[in-house]
Amino acid sequence: MFTLKDLKPNDWCVQADGDVMRTVRLNGLLVLVGKGQYCDLNGFHDDLTYQDIPRLSIDRVYRPRAFHQLLRTDYKDGELMFERKDS
């Protein structure tokens, strides 16, 4: 089972509301960064659900395997690491 601890820098996370965020390591902390927004991982449970706000839960995680997959337009070309089955 893929958990919060399995996230790595540059993973693309698709939230339940459709927002796409990338994981970035900053000052030793892994955070999610999107278009004009960011979110630390403190509010997430180990199963990638977000406390009390279901739309922020992570439903899919893609891991880039090539440089072009670091671009928001090509993230789906990366390896699908996690997909929530109950969403």
Rosetta silent file (secondary structure, phi, psi, omega in degrees, C-alpha in Angstrom):
SEQUENCE: MFTLKDLKPNDWCVQADGDVMRTVRLNGLLVLVGKGQYCDLNGFHDDLTYQDIPRLSIDRVYRPRAFHQLLRTDYKDGELMFERKDS
SCORE:     score description
SCORE:     0.000 S_00000001
   1 L     0.000  132.041  178.797    0.000    0.000    0.000 S_00000001
   2 L   -77.619  130.636 -177.357    1.297    3.451   -0.984 S_00000001
   3 L  -125.672  175.325  177.997    1.444    5.796    2.022 S_00000001
   4 H   -54.764  -37.900 -178.975    2.340    9.371    2.848 S_00000001
   5 H   -69.386  -15.821  179.790    5.892    8.255    3.638 S_00000001
   6 H   -83.679  -12.536  178.311    6.279    6.924    0.079 S_00000001
   7 L   -64.721  141.164  178.953    5.963   10.376   -1.490 S_00000001
   8 L  -127.766  158.662  175.604    9.205   11.709   -2.972 S_00000001
   9 L   -53.947  140.672  179.039   10.253   15.112   -4.301 S_00000001
  10 L    80.988   -1.505  172.930    8.854   15.814   -7.792 S_00000001
  11 L   -63.968  141.991  174.422    5.919   13.388   -7.454 S_00000001
  12 E   -97.810  127.806 -178.414    2.760   14.768   -9.032 S_00000001
  13 E  -115.486  125.523  177.265   -0.314   14.466   -6.796 S_00000001
  14 E  -102.279  117.958 -178.110   -3.837   14.746   -8.174 S_00000001
  15 E   -83.324  164.470 -177.223   -6.269   15.756   -5.466 S_00000001
  16 L   -57.897  -29.899  179.341   -9.919   14.658   -5.305 S_00000001
  17 L   -84.084    1.823  177.414  -11.019   18.087   -6.565 S_00000001
  18 L    95.311  -12.434  177.179   -8.800   17.703   -9.652 S_00000001
  19 L   -62.255  143.267  179.294   -6.047   20.114   -8.592 S_00000001
  20 E  -112.566  124.693 -178.082   -2.562   18.919   -9.535 S_00000001
  21 E  -126.425  148.960  177.533    0.246   19.588   -7.054 S_00000001
  22 E  -110.467  141.158  177.040    3.938   18.665   -7.143 S_00000001
  23 E   -81.942  135.847 -179.313    5.924   17.573   -4.119 S_00000001
  24 E  -136.078  140.041  175.311    8.954   19.729   -3.358 S_00000001
  25 E   -96.093  122.690 -179.936   11.494   19.468   -0.553 S_00000001
  26 E  -134.586  123.161 -178.986   12.113   22.839    1.084 S_00000001
  27 L    53.426   37.119  177.579   14.170   23.291    4.249 S_00000001
  28 L    84.430   -5.101 -179.589   13.968   19.549    4.870 S_00000001
  29 E  -107.758  141.948  175.131   10.169   19.398    4.613 S_00000001
  30 E   -90.209  124.790 -179.901    8.161   17.838    1.809 S_00000001
  31 E  -130.061  160.597  174.478    5.360   20.161    0.669 S_00000001
  32 E   -98.101  134.353  179.815    2.837   20.241   -2.166 S_00000001
  33 E  -126.969  131.505  178.335    3.090   23.147   -4.599 S_00000001
  34 E  -129.899 -164.412  179.178    0.493   24.038   -7.225 S_00000001
  35 L   -70.181  102.893  176.678   -0.533   27.011   -9.315 S_00000001
  36 L    70.268   19.266 -179.586   -0.406   29.866   -6.814 S_00000001
  37 E  -150.847  160.308  173.711   -0.846   27.599   -3.793 S_00000001
  38 E  -147.805  163.212 -178.895    1.016   25.250   -1.498 S_00000001
  39 E  -151.477  127.455  173.924    0.130   22.800    1.240 S_00000001
  40 E   -78.031  168.851 -174.069    2.285   21.130    3.858 S_00000001
  41 H   -92.670    4.828 -177.808    1.647   17.451    4.488 S_00000001
  42 H   -62.037  -29.649 -177.396    0.721   17.829    8.171 S_00000001
  43 H   -84.147   -3.120 -177.360   -3.010   17.664    7.444 S_00000001
  44 E   -93.083  142.762  171.442   -2.783   14.364    5.564 S_00000001
  45 L   -82.846  167.117 -178.118   -3.377   10.934    7.033 S_00000001
  46 L   -58.371  -28.336 -179.308   -1.035    8.072    6.156 S_00000001
  47 L   -87.035   13.003  177.043   -3.527    6.868    3.498 S_00000001
  48 L    73.138   12.659  171.469   -3.259   10.259    1.703 S_00000001
  49 L   -85.139  153.059 -178.915   -6.695   11.444    2.788 S_00000001
  50 E  -103.189  135.470 -176.670   -6.940   14.971    4.150 S_00000001
  51 L   -58.482  121.873  171.274   -8.428   15.584    7.574 S_00000001
  52 L    63.479   -0.942  178.633  -12.022   16.842    7.378 S_00000001
  53 L  -132.719   84.250 -174.324  -11.700   18.165    3.791 S_00000001
  54 H   -55.738  -31.449 -177.145  -12.207   15.256    1.358 S_00000001
  55 H   -65.798  -17.840  179.752  -11.626   17.378   -1.788 S_00000001
  56 H   -91.359   -8.027  179.385   -7.964   17.828   -0.757 S_00000001
  57 L   -60.080  147.105  179.560   -7.273   14.094   -0.457 S_00000001
  58 E   -86.746  120.150 -178.081   -4.707   12.725   -2.897 S_00000001
  59 E   -99.274  -26.913  178.458   -6.357   10.357   -5.377 S_00000001
  60 E  -144.797  147.406  175.783   -3.434    9.676   -7.739 S_00000001
  61 E  -130.463  126.208  176.178    0.341    9.977   -7.595 S_00000001
  62 E  -113.452  138.453  178.467    2.555   10.033  -10.688 S_00000001
  63 E  -114.336  122.276  179.648    6.342    9.765  -10.498 S_00000001
  64 L   -64.981  141.008  176.045    8.390   11.322  -13.317 S_00000001
  65 L  -119.299   -5.870  178.730   10.857    9.020  -15.079 S_00000001
  66 L  -144.570  156.501 -175.064   12.049   11.554  -17.682 S_00000001
  67 H   -56.468  -41.263 -177.286   12.744   15.286  -17.605 S_00000001
  68 H   -63.448  -21.336 -179.547    9.702   16.278  -19.703 S_00000001
  69 H   -77.018   -5.367  172.946    7.460   14.643  -17.088 S_00000001
  70 H   -76.182  -14.256  178.863    8.464   17.365  -14.628 S_00000001
  71 L   -82.582  140.470 -179.838    6.220   19.698  -16.640 S_00000001
  72 H   -55.551  -35.132 -177.232    2.599   20.018  -15.536 S_00000001
  73 H   -70.346  -20.114 -174.527    1.426   19.288  -19.090 S_00000001
  74 H  -118.705   12.531 -174.671    3.199   15.910  -19.193 S_00000001
  75 H   -60.553  -30.964 -178.358    2.893   14.579  -15.638 S_00000001
  76 H   -69.672  -11.553  174.971    0.536   11.779  -16.732 S_00000001
  77 H   -77.160  -13.651  178.431    3.383   10.296  -18.801 S_00000001
  78 L   -73.436  177.681 -179.331    5.120    9.424  -15.533 S_00000001
  79 E   -78.153  127.640  175.898    4.666    6.165  -13.671 S_00000001
  80 E   -73.324  111.254 -176.190    1.335    5.864  -11.847 S_00000001
  81 E   -92.821  -28.862 -174.983    2.429    5.021   -8.291 S_00000001
  82 E  -152.526  138.320  171.811   -0.943    5.242   -6.552 S_00000001
  83 E  -142.321  123.475  179.479   -4.603    5.432   -7.500 S_00000001
  84 L   -70.544  126.326 -176.722   -7.387    5.563   -4.932 S_00000001
  85 L   -87.943  -21.353 -175.130   -9.890    2.871   -5.769 S_00000001
  86 L   -97.718   14.613 -178.128  -12.723    4.065   -3.512 S_00000001
  87 L   -90.500    0.000    0.000  -13.076    7.581   -4.943 S_00000001
